[in-house]
Amino acid sequence: MKLAKAKLSRVLILVILVFGFALRIAYFTYAPPDYAARESDYDDIAQNMLAGKGFSIDASYGLDHGLDLRKNPEQKPEIVPTASRSPLYPAFLAAIYKLFGRRIRLVYLIQTLIDLASATMLYFLALKTTQDVRIALTSMALYTLYMPFIEQVGTLLNETLFGFLVLLFALAALFAVELFSTWGFLLAGAALGLTALCRPTTYMFPAFFIPMTLIIGRKQLRRAAINSLAFLAGFALLIAPWMIRNYVVLDYFSIVGTRGGEQIFGANYALIGQGGLRPMIPPDVREKLIDMTPEERDRFLVREGLKQIIGHPKRFIKNVILKTPMFWTSIGMGKPAFFYHSSRRAGKEVSLVVAVLNPLLILASFIAFLWFRGRWVSRSLVPLMLLFYFYVIHLPIFAFVRYSMPVMPFLMMFAAVAIVRWFAKKGEPGGARSFLNRPPQA
């Protein structure tokens, strides 16, 4: 009987993966060209790397995704070293271009395979967390059918790779916390370092993860402290070369790159919804930025952005209130664009799907924790912390729904708990109505 169930689950996994593969191939084959294939700075950096120019970009590349800050528009591009982007995704593109040429569809195909690997990792994460194959299969199915993930594989952006690395870290951290081994924490730290090299969002996560480790291991405090140091060591070993390179080449020391200031200032200059989705940098500030290097611009905008937050706390609180539904559901974005720009693609349709489906996933997750609590809750600390962290870290910067996508698989896992357990209870004597009359499980 167990062998038959195991065989059935393997067949279902294969069916889900094949169907997800077909959906993604069909989408990027027939969808109009993505804007990022034409104006992605990731692509520019990758091509400069292949040309022997190092990790570099046109010096005029500035704010608003390509705004020309040169005094003379006819001035030839000046290729200079940059820290505007984290290094992993441009290196990923450069490796593909080196081996196969600049074939954009091939990048999409490889990203499709990475995305399906993410779906598989979510299966194992859900299985490890809930000990229920049905919940793991439901989580995996939700992932493969989720329209934003289908669209993301067909863009020259780091969405798919970053989402994969977030899941990889979550799985590594789950094993590290359960086994409480030093090597496990070292590997989990390295996984987080690799994730941060793809997108700097996760640079601050050790400040959340290490206190949790010390609390969990309070009865073995010495071991917990050693594990925390191992986690930091694994993290530092991965990010240190990039930070050293930036300091030596650019005389720039930062953990988030030269786009952080743009995010902090632009997101706090005015209320969200006034001036559209693009960074809100007033003309007088732009004039000051023209003669600055990207590193100087970043430092200046960080200072000014923090002044906006400290000097206008009520406006910041209003922004937080407005950002919350936009971050989790896309409601309030103001344009039918799933990423930064609208295009001929299905931006309106994807935004509509997100606005309808994400609230349902959130509601189902609440139901799971309210009515179906069990041992799986204690194994969910890492996913819960990542959900909380991604929300909090985006409050002082732009909080488009795009940025919640890396942690959406965790909501799918929690929603799958509610879906599977609901139907299981519905099949019991008395049905769902009888179940609803019972008190929540302890």
Sequence and secondary structure as in RCSB ss.txt:
>XXXX:A:sequence
MKLAKAKLSRVLILVILVFGFALRIAYFTYAPPDYAARESDYDDIAQNMLAGKGFSIDASYGLDHGLDLRKNPEQ
KPEIVPTASRSPLYPAFLAAIYKLFGRRIRLVYLIQTLIDLASATMLYFLALKTTQDVRIALTSMALYTLYMPFI
EQVGTLLNETLFGFLVLLFALAALFAVELFSTWGFLLAGAALGLTALCRPTTYMFPAFFIPMTLIIGRKQLRRAA
INSLAFLAGFALLIAPWMIRNYVVLDYFSIVGTRGGEQIFGANYALIGQGGLRPMIPPDVREKLIDMTPEERDRF
LVREGLKQIIGHPKRFIKNVILKTPMFWTSIGMGKPAFFYHSSRRAGKEVSLVVAVLNPLLILASFIAFLWFRGR
WVSRSLVPLMLLFYFYVIHLPIFAFVRYSMPVMPFLMMFAAVAIVRWFAKKGEPGGARSFLNRPPQA
>XXXX:A:secstr
 HHHHHHHHHHHHHHHHHHHHHHHHHHHHHS   THHHH HHHHHHHHHHTT  SEEETTB HHHH B  SSTTS
   EEE  SS SHHHHHHHHHHHHH S HHHHHHHHHHHHHHHHHHHHHHHHHHH  HHHHHHHHHHHHH HHHH
HHTTSSSSHHHHHHHHHHHHHHHHHHHHHT HHHHHHHHHHHHHHHHH GGGGGTHHHHHHHHHHHTGGGHHHHH
HHHHHHHHHHHHHHHHHHHHHHHHHS   SS TTHHHHHHHHHSS TTSS SS    HHHHHHHTTS HHHHHHH
HHHHHHHHHHH HHHHHHHHHHHHHHHHH TT  SS SSSS  SSSHHHHHHHHHHHHHHHHHHHHHHHHHS SH
HHHTTHHHHHHHHHHHHHTTTS   GGGGGGGHHHHHHHHHHHHHHHHHHHTSTTHHHHHHTS    
